[in-house]
Amino acid sequence: MISRAEEIDEKLTAVQFLDQSLFRPWDMFKLLLNIARQFRFDVVRKAAESVGLAEDHQMRVTSSQFNSMWQEVLDSMPGHLIPYTDIIHILCGGQLTQVCFGCAKQITVSDVLLTTTKQYNPAVSYLCYGVTSASVCGDADCVAKVGQAALALVKSYLEISRMSGYNSCDYCALCIRGKSHRCSRCLTKVYCGEQCRKEDWAKVHNQVCREGE
């Protein structure tokens, strides 16, 4: 679905499609899809957070913050679309007036710049939301600065996750500290504690667990 959406978006960009309607359904779809795809990265983020990042990154969106934001977005859409600007308002923490991450001037955010966005309007101020969250004016240098900082953070996440991934809980994905709890039947699943082992067994593992696998 993601690759198909990117193909469609490239075609719309080529014909200079611009939706200025209240709901902006295509932009809303892209935004929600981008947020949903972050769940794949959340496992990596949780593993890195459980070990500890080398430094506190001012743009960093924690796993807790991400999931709280996602729940707020879902709660705001009870079976129907809401104005696109309402979603931007939620992502900005309720305040559209922000400070540009690049040049520090005050801006008013009016759109979201996604990681898959190929082109952007330099006259528009954006919120860059994903693994990081930062507001930028449309200046190319400011946008590039955000991209570089986000990439550095992603690399830190991946490196920490790689180093600790072999010792992650198969249920909550957090790094296991101390004694692990392995399924005594199949011997393939490892958990950080008895609670995760029981919850995984009750929800999924009891249906697939086979002795000696």
C-alpha positions in Angstrom: 0.0 0.0 0.0 2.8 2.4 0.9 4.6 2.0 -2.4 1.3 2.3 -4.3 0.5 5.5 -2.5 3.9 6.9 -3.3 3.4 6.1 -7.0 0.0 7.9 -7.0 1.5 10.9 -5.2 4.3 11.2 -7.7 1.7 11.3 -10.5 -0.3 14.0 -8.7 2.8 16.0 -8.1 3.7 15.8 -11.7 0.4 17.4 -12.7 0.7 19.9 -9.9 -2.4 18.7 -8.1 -3.1 20.9 -5.1 -6.1 20.3 -2.8 -7.1 23.3 -0.7 -10.4 21.9 0.4 -11.4 21.7 4.1 -10.7 18.0 4.6 -7.9 17.5 2.0 -8.7 13.7 1.8 -5.6 12.7 -0.1 -3.3 14.6 2.2 -5.1 13.2 5.2 -4.7 9.7 3.8 -0.9 10.2 3.3 -0.5 11.7 6.8 -2.4 8.8 8.5 -0.5 6.2 6.4 2.8 7.9 7.4 1.8 7.8 11.1 0.7 4.1 10.8 4.0 3.1 9.2 5.8 4.5 12.3 4.5 1.5 14.2 7.0 -0.6 12.4 9.8 1.6 13.8 8.3 1.8 17.3 9.7 -1.7 18.1 13.2 -0.3 17.4 12.5 2.9 19.3 11.3 0.9 22.4 14.4 -1.3 22.4 16.6 1.8 22.2 14.7 3.7 24.9 14.9 0.7 27.3 18.7 0.7 27.0 19.1 4.4 27.0 20.1 6.9 24.3 23.5 8.5 24.4 22.0 12.0 24.7 18.6 13.6 25.0 17.6 14.7 21.5 15.4 17.8 21.5 13.5 16.7 18.4 13.0 13.1 19.6 9.4 11.7 19.8 9.4 9.0 22.4 7.4 5.8 22.1 5.0 7.0 24.8 4.5 10.4 23.1 3.9 8.7 19.7 1.3 6.3 21.0 -0.5 9.1 23.0 -0.6 11.3 19.9 -1.9 8.4 17.7 -4.6 7.7 20.2 -5.6 11.4 20.2 -5.8 11.4 16.4 -8.0 8.3 16.4 -10.3 9.8 19.1 -10.7 12.9 17.0 -12.1 11.0 14.1 -15.2 9.1 15.3 -16.0 7.4 12.0 -15.6 10.4 9.7 -13.0 12.9 8.5 -12.2 16.1 10.3 -10.6 19.2 8.9 -7.0 18.7 7.9 -5.9 21.6 10.0 -7.4 19.9 13.1 -4.9 17.1 12.7 -2.0 19.5 12.3 -3.2 21.2 15.5 -3.0 17.9 17.3 0.4 17.0 16.0 1.7 20.5 17.0 0.5 19.9 20.6 -2.4 22.3 20.3 -0.2 25.3 19.2 0.3 26.2 15.6 2.6 29.0 16.5 6.1 27.5 16.6 9.8 28.3 16.3 11.7 27.2 13.3 14.2 24.5 14.1 16.6 25.8 11.6 16.6 29.6 11.9 14.7 30.1 15.2 12.2 32.6 13.8 8.6 32.4 14.8 6.3 30.7 12.3 2.7 29.5 11.9 2.5 25.8 10.9 0.0 25.2 8.1 1.1 21.8 6.7 3.0 18.6 7.5 6.1 17.6 5.7 6.4 13.8 5.4 9.5 11.7 5.0 8.1 10.7 1.6 7.5 14.2 0.4 9.5 14.9 -2.8 8.6 18.6 -3.2 7.6 21.3 -0.8 6.5 24.9 -1.0 9.2 27.3 0.4 6.5 29.8 1.2 4.8 27.4 3.6 5.8 26.6 7.2 5.7 22.9 8.1 5.7 20.4 10.9 8.2 17.6 10.2 6.7 14.6 12.1 7.9 11.1 12.3 10.7 9.7 14.4 11.3 13.3 15.2 9.0 16.3 15.6 10.2 19.8 14.5 8.7 22.8 12.9 10.5 24.6 10.0 10.0 27.5 7.7 10.1 26.6 4.0 13.8 27.6 3.7 15.8 24.8 2.1 18.6 25.1 4.6 16.2 24.8 7.5 14.5 21.8 6.0 17.9 20.1 5.4 19.0 20.8 9.0 15.9 18.9 10.2 16.5 16.0 7.9 20.2 15.7 9.0 19.2 15.7 12.7 16.4 13.2 12.1 18.8 10.9 10.2 21.4 11.0 13.0 18.7 10.1 15.5 17.5 7.2 13.4 21.0 5.9 13.1 21.4 6.0 16.9 18.2 4.1 17.4 19.2 1.4 14.9 22.7 1.0 16.4 21.4 0.7 19.9 18.7 -1.7 18.8 21.2 -3.8 16.8 23.4 -4.1 19.9 20.6 -5.1 22.2 18.2 -6.8 19.7 19.4 -10.3 20.5 18.2 -9.8 24.0 14.7 -8.2 23.4 11.4 -9.5 24.8 9.3 -11.2 22.1 6.2 -9.7 23.5 6.8 -6.0 24.5 10.1 -5.7 22.4 11.9 -4.0 25.3 15.5 -4.9 26.1 15.7 -7.7 28.7 17.7 -6.8 31.7 18.7 -9.5 34.0 17.2 -13.0 33.9 15.1 -13.8 30.8 12.0 -16.1 30.7 12.0 -18.6 27.9 8.9 -20.7 26.8 9.7 -24.1 28.2 7.7 -25.8 25.5 9.0 -24.6 22.1 12.2 -22.9 23.6 12.0 -20.2 20.8 10.3 -17.3 22.6 12.1 -15.2 25.2 10.5 -12.7 27.5 11.6 -10.0 29.9 9.3 -11.2 32.7 6.6 -13.7 33.7 3.9 -11.1 33.0 4.9 -10.8 29.3 5.1 -14.6 28.9 1.6 -15.0 30.3 0.1 -12.3 28.2 1.7 -13.5 25.0 0.5 -17.1 25.8 -3.1 -15.9 26.4 -3.3 -13.8 23.2 -1.2 -15.6 20.6 1.5 -18.0 21.5 -0.8 -20.8 22.8 -2.1 -21.1 19.2 1.3 -21.5 17.5 3.5 -23.0 20.2 4.8 -26.5 19.3 7.1 -28.6 21.5 10.6 -29.0 20.3 10.4 -26.4 17.5 
